[in-house]
Amino acid sequence: MEPASPSAYVSASPSLSLKSLSNEENLKTFGKLNNPNDYGHNYKDCTTENVAIYIWENLQKFLPLGVLYKVEVYETDNNVVIYKGE
């Protein structure tokens, strides 16, 4: 019998905003993603690569086409994932 594979659980709560926008404009642009106290996700077996892809896919919903260049997710100081789309 094979041993059970380890699982990892991650909780994340993004808050999106642009310094160039007012609080009202950020709320209008990003909706609930602009509120750090009201939005979050729990992940199971969520690798750093999957987190980067998830962030990319969700940012693209709110940004004009071609604006998003890359997403960098730092797991540690020595381990980073850079995702530039498909």
Buried (B, 14 or more C-beta within 10 A) or exposed (E): EEEEEEEEEBEEEBBBBEEEBEEEEBBEBBEEBBBEEEBEEEBEEBBBEBBBBBBBEBBBEBEEEEEBEEBEBEEEEEEEBEBEEE
